[in-house]
Amino acid sequence: MLLHIIARGKIGRSPEAELVDRYAKRVAWGLKVTELPDRGGTIPPPAATPVRTVALDERGRQLTSTEFAGILGRWRDDGVREARFLIGAADGHDADVRDKADLLLAFGAATWPHMLARAMLAEQLWRATSIIAGHPYHREG
Protein backbone atom coordinates (compact mmCIF):
# COMPACT_ATOMS: atom_id res chain seq x y z
CA MET A 1 0.00 0.00 0.00
CA LEU A 2 1.36 3.40 -0.97
CA LEU A 3 1.57 5.90 1.89
CA HIS A 4 1.15 9.36 0.39
CA ILE A 5 1.76 12.52 2.43
CA ILE A 6 0.10 15.52 0.76
CA ALA A 7 1.12 18.66 2.62
CA ARG A 8 0.50 22.37 2.26
CA GLY A 9 3.61 24.54 2.32
CA LYS A 10 7.18 24.09 1.18
CA ILE A 11 9.38 22.48 3.80
CA GLY A 12 12.64 23.51 2.09
CA ARG A 13 15.95 22.76 3.75
CA SER A 14 15.13 22.65 7.42
CA PRO A 15 15.50 20.43 10.48
CA GLU A 16 11.92 19.24 9.90
CA ALA A 17 12.80 18.24 6.32
CA GLU A 18 15.76 16.23 7.63
CA LEU A 19 13.45 14.37 10.02
CA VAL A 20 10.93 13.64 7.25
CA ASP A 21 13.72 12.29 5.04
CA ARG A 22 15.21 10.21 7.86
CA TYR A 23 11.94 8.43 8.60
CA ALA A 24 10.81 8.20 4.98
CA LYS A 25 13.95 6.23 4.11
CA ARG A 26 13.11 3.69 6.84
CA VAL A 27 9.55 2.95 5.69
CA ALA A 28 9.57 -0.32 3.75
CA TRP A 29 6.21 0.37 2.11
CA GLY A 30 5.95 2.80 -0.78
CA LEU A 31 6.05 6.39 0.49
CA LYS A 32 5.49 9.54 -1.52
CA VAL A 33 5.47 13.19 -0.41
CA THR A 34 3.62 15.82 -2.42
CA GLU A 35 3.87 19.50 -1.53
CA LEU A 36 1.15 21.99 -2.41
CA PRO A 37 1.17 25.77 -2.03
CA ASP A 38 -0.34 27.18 1.16
CA ARG A 39 -3.39 28.24 -0.85
CA GLY A 40 -4.68 26.91 -4.13
CA GLY A 41 -3.14 24.02 -5.98
CA THR A 42 -4.96 20.78 -6.53
CA ILE A 43 -4.69 17.59 -4.57
CA PRO A 44 -3.41 15.06 -7.11
CA PRO A 45 -5.69 12.19 -8.11
CA PRO A 46 -5.03 8.85 -6.41
CA ALA A 47 -2.28 6.74 -7.94
CA ALA A 48 -4.34 3.61 -7.36
CA THR A 49 -7.75 2.67 -6.00
CA PRO A 50 -9.22 1.88 -3.60
CA VAL A 51 -7.89 4.79 -1.59
CA ARG A 52 -8.33 6.02 1.98
CA THR A 53 -7.88 9.62 3.07
CA VAL A 54 -6.64 10.73 6.48
CA ALA A 55 -6.82 14.43 7.32
CA LEU A 56 -4.63 15.62 10.16
CA ASP A 57 -6.89 17.85 12.23
CA GLU A 58 -6.86 19.01 15.85
CA ARG A 59 -10.47 17.75 16.15
CA GLY A 60 -9.48 14.27 15.00
CA ARG A 61 -9.10 11.00 16.86
CA GLN A 62 -6.13 10.59 19.13
CA LEU A 63 -4.81 7.09 18.46
CA THR A 64 -2.03 5.15 20.06
CA SER A 65 0.70 4.06 17.68
CA THR A 66 -0.57 0.49 17.93
CA GLU A 67 -4.13 1.56 17.06
CA PHE A 68 -2.82 3.56 14.09
CA ALA A 69 -0.81 0.54 12.92
CA GLY A 70 -3.94 -1.61 13.24
CA ILE A 71 -5.91 0.72 10.97
CA LEU A 72 -3.15 0.79 8.33
CA GLY A 73 -2.77 -2.98 8.51
CA ARG A 74 -6.52 -3.53 8.06
CA TRP A 75 -6.63 -1.16 5.10
CA ARG A 76 -3.68 -2.95 3.50
CA ASP A 77 -5.23 -6.37 4.15
CA ASP A 78 -8.57 -5.17 2.72
CA GLY A 79 -6.86 -4.28 -0.57
CA VAL A 80 -6.52 -0.51 -0.17
CA ARG A 81 -3.85 0.58 -2.62
CA GLU A 82 -3.15 4.10 -1.36
CA ALA A 83 -3.51 5.83 2.00
CA ARG A 84 -3.36 9.61 1.65
CA PHE A 85 -2.43 11.84 4.58
CA LEU A 86 -3.48 15.46 4.19
CA ILE A 87 -1.70 18.16 6.19
CA GLY A 88 -3.24 21.60 5.89
CA ALA A 89 -1.61 25.00 6.03
CA ALA A 90 -1.66 27.22 9.12
CA ASP A 91 -5.48 27.47 9.08
CA GLY A 92 -6.01 23.71 8.71
CA HIS A 93 -8.54 22.10 6.37
CA ASP A 94 -11.88 23.38 5.19
CA ALA A 95 -15.07 21.56 6.17
CA ASP A 96 -15.29 19.76 2.81
CA VAL A 97 -11.90 18.08 3.27
CA ARG A 98 -12.77 17.05 6.82
CA ASP A 99 -16.19 15.70 5.77
CA LYS A 100 -14.77 13.59 2.94
CA ALA A 101 -11.89 12.11 4.97
CA ASP A 102 -12.10 8.47 6.03
CA LEU A 103 -10.27 9.37 9.23
CA LEU A 104 -9.54 12.61 11.08
CA LEU A 105 -6.31 12.17 13.01
CA ALA A 106 -4.91 14.40 15.77
CA PHE A 107 -1.49 14.29 17.36
CA GLY A 108 -2.86 15.22 20.78
CA ALA A 109 -4.89 18.18 21.95
CA ALA A 110 -2.11 20.71 21.26
CA THR A 111 -1.79 22.63 18.00
CA TRP A 112 1.41 21.77 16.10
CA PRO A 113 3.17 23.76 13.35
CA HIS A 114 2.33 22.06 10.06
CA MET A 115 6.01 21.51 9.19
CA LEU A 116 6.56 19.72 12.50
CA ALA A 117 3.34 17.73 11.98
CA ARG A 118 4.84 16.44 8.73
CA ALA A 119 7.91 15.13 10.57
CA MET A 120 5.70 13.61 13.29
CA LEU A 121 3.57 11.90 10.66
CA ALA A 122 6.63 10.46 8.90
CA GLU A 123 7.82 9.03 12.21
CA GLN A 124 4.39 7.55 12.98
CA LEU A 125 4.25 5.95 9.52
CA TRP A 126 7.66 4.37 10.18
CA ARG A 127 6.53 3.27 13.63
CA ALA A 128 3.22 1.83 12.35
CA THR A 129 4.83 -0.12 9.53
CA SER A 130 7.51 -1.42 11.91
CA ILE A 131 4.78 -2.58 14.34
CA ILE A 132 3.01 -4.39 11.49
CA ALA A 133 6.30 -6.03 10.45
CA GLY A 134 7.08 -7.12 14.01
CA HIS A 135 10.21 -4.92 14.16
CA PRO A 136 11.40 -4.13 17.73
CA TYR A 137 11.49 -0.32 17.20
CA HIS A 138 8.20 0.29 19.03
CA ARG A 139 8.03 -0.29 22.76
CA GLU A 140 4.63 -0.41 24.41
CA GLY A 141 4.03 0.71 27.97
C-alpha positions as CSV (number, residue, x, y, z in Angstrom):
1,M,0.0,0.0,0.0
2,L,1.4,3.4,-1.0
3,L,1.6,5.9,1.9
4,H,1.1,9.4,0.4
5,I,1.8,12.5,2.4
6,I,0.1,15.5,0.8
7,A,1.1,18.7,2.6
8,R,0.5,22.4,2.3
9,G,3.6,24.5,2.3
10,K,7.2,24.1,1.2
11,I,9.4,22.5,3.8
12,G,12.6,23.5,2.1
13,R,15.9,22.8,3.8
14,S,15.1,22.6,7.4
15,P,15.5,20.4,10.5
16,E,11.9,19.2,9.9
17,A,12.8,18.2,6.3
18,E,15.8,16.2,7.6
19,L,13.4,14.4,10.0
20,V,10.9,13.6,7.3
21,D,13.7,12.3,5.0
22,R,15.2,10.2,7.9
23,Y,11.9,8.4,8.6
24,A,10.8,8.2,5.0
25,K,14.0,6.2,4.1
26,R,13.1,3.7,6.8
27,V,9.6,3.0,5.7
28,A,9.6,-0.3,3.8
29,W,6.2,0.4,2.1
30,G,5.9,2.8,-0.8
31,L,6.1,6.4,0.5
32,K,5.5,9.5,-1.5
33,V,5.5,13.2,-0.4
34,T,3.6,15.8,-2.4
35,E,3.9,19.5,-1.5
36,L,1.1,22.0,-2.4
37,P,1.2,25.8,-2.0
38,D,-0.3,27.2,1.2
39,R,-3.4,28.2,-0.9
40,G,-4.7,26.9,-4.1
41,G,-3.1,24.0,-6.0
42,T,-5.0,20.8,-6.5
43,I,-4.7,17.6,-4.6
44,P,-3.4,15.1,-7.1
45,P,-5.7,12.2,-8.1
46,P,-5.0,8.8,-6.4
47,A,-2.3,6.7,-7.9
48,A,-4.3,3.6,-7.4
49,T,-7.7,2.7,-6.0
50,P,-9.2,1.9,-3.6
51,V,-7.9,4.8,-1.6
52,R,-8.3,6.0,2.0
53,T,-7.9,9.6,3.1
54,V,-6.6,10.7,6.5
55,A,-6.8,14.4,7.3
56,L,-4.6,15.6,10.2
57,D,-6.9,17.8,12.2
58,E,-6.9,19.0,15.8
59,R,-10.5,17.8,16.2
60,G,-9.5,14.3,15.0
61,R,-9.1,11.0,16.9
62,Q,-6.1,10.6,19.1
63,L,-4.8,7.1,18.5
64,T,-2.0,5.1,20.1
65,S,0.7,4.1,17.7
66,T,-0.6,0.5,17.9
67,E,-4.1,1.6,17.1
68,F,-2.8,3.6,14.1
69,A,-0.8,0.5,12.9
70,G,-3.9,-1.6,13.2
71,I,-5.9,0.7,11.0
72,L,-3.2,0.8,8.3
73,G,-2.8,-3.0,8.5
74,R,-6.5,-3.5,8.1
75,W,-6.6,-1.2,5.1
76,R,-3.7,-3.0,3.5
77,D,-5.2,-6.4,4.2
78,D,-8.6,-5.2,2.7
79,G,-6.9,-4.3,-0.6
80,V,-6.5,-0.5,-0.2
81,R,-3.8,0.6,-2.6
82,E,-3.2,4.1,-1.4
83,A,-3.5,5.8,2.0
84,R,-3.4,9.6,1.7
85,F,-2.4,11.8,4.6
86,L,-3.5,15.5,4.2
87,I,-1.7,18.2,6.2
88,G,-3.2,21.6,5.9
89,A,-1.6,25.0,6.0
90,A,-1.7,27.2,9.1
91,D,-5.5,27.5,9.1
92,G,-6.0,23.7,8.7
93,H,-8.5,22.1,6.4
94,D,-11.9,23.4,5.2
95,A,-15.1,21.6,6.2
96,D,-15.3,19.8,2.8
97,V,-11.9,18.1,3.3
98,R,-12.8,17.0,6.8
99,D,-16.2,15.7,5.8
100,K,-14.8,13.6,2.9
101,A,-11.9,12.1,5.0
102,D,-12.1,8.5,6.0
103,L,-10.3,9.4,9.2
104,L,-9.5,12.6,11.1
105,L,-6.3,12.2,13.0
106,A,-4.9,14.4,15.8
107,F,-1.5,14.3,17.4
108,G,-2.9,15.2,20.8
109,A,-4.9,18.2,22.0
110,A,-2.1,20.7,21.3
111,T,-1.8,22.6,18.0
112,W,1.4,21.8,16.1
113,P,3.2,23.8,13.3
114,H,2.3,22.1,10.1
115,M,6.0,21.5,9.2
116,L,6.6,19.7,12.5
117,A,3.3,17.7,12.0
118,R,4.8,16.4,8.7
119,A,7.9,15.1,10.6
120,M,5.7,13.6,13.3
121,L,3.6,11.9,10.7
122,A,6.6,10.5,8.9
123,E,7.8,9.0,12.2
124,Q,4.4,7.6,13.0
125,L,4.2,5.9,9.5
126,W,7.7,4.4,10.2
127,R,6.5,3.3,13.6
128,A,3.2,1.8,12.3
129,T,4.8,-0.1,9.5
130,S,7.5,-1.4,11.9
131,I,4.8,-2.6,14.3
132,I,3.0,-4.4,11.5
133,A,6.3,-6.0,10.5
134,G,7.1,-7.1,14.0
135,H,10.2,-4.9,14.2
136,P,11.4,-4.1,17.7
137,Y,11.5,-0.3,17.2
138,H,8.2,0.3,19.0
139,R,8.0,-0.3,22.8
140,E,4.6,-0.4,24.4
141,G,4.0,0.7,28.0
